[in-house]
Amino acid sequence: MARPPAHDSTVPEILAAAHHPRHIRNRLSLQKNPSYLKDFIYGAIDGAVTTFAVVSGVAGAGLTSSIVLILGVANLIGDGFSMAAGNFLGTQAELEQMSKLRQMEQQHINEVPDGEREEIRQIFREKGFEGELLDRVVEVITADDHRWIETMLQEEHGVSLTPTSPWRAATTTFVAFLFVGAIPLIPFVFSFGGSNLIETPFLASTVLTGLAFFSVGAFKSWFVEQHWLRAGLETLLVGGLAAGLAYLCGLALGGLK
């Protein structure tokens, strides 16, 4: 029979310290700040995938390093800006939707307050509140319009009460796209103009891009419940599939050049 792992006596102490009222208050205040991790991962992965897809397609067609650089840089600027603009507009649309829902809930509270109270009652009844406790919860929430609306946005519409900045979301995506997306082009910079500093730039680009995919996945694991090795390999697999498809397309269409 396998022996159970030894119990670490310091764990309860660490957990108790982390749940001190002051630490809880600080942690909750920090959680009100929006996270832009999704925007970074989104830009980084897409930047590496699309740029290496260009590299793979051009290499598959047997074209020169100068063509790789021209198309790669054009992809970095054009596609990176396009993604940032799309993220900006999408995030802005979410904020506009939240504003519209706030106005709608305020109107409902003004015109049919009894109906809105019943919605609060049913929401918290589903959470297990009953009797006098349920009545008290409904009374406290509906005593303040702001709290009432916030509760309805979160519970009825599933809206996050921590809105993100469209500008920060777009900038994070664009910077990540440029930074990681430029990695596949580095070997071709050293092969530009006929120099042979790197004999096989496509192979070097493949290795660097694979490392970039893996690193982005491993970085993501710091913020999610996933082992760094699994997260890195998962991202490497997704990026590799995209690059492989682009390379096959380049091979298939290489005769058209």
Disulfide bonds with the S-S distance in Angstrom:
none
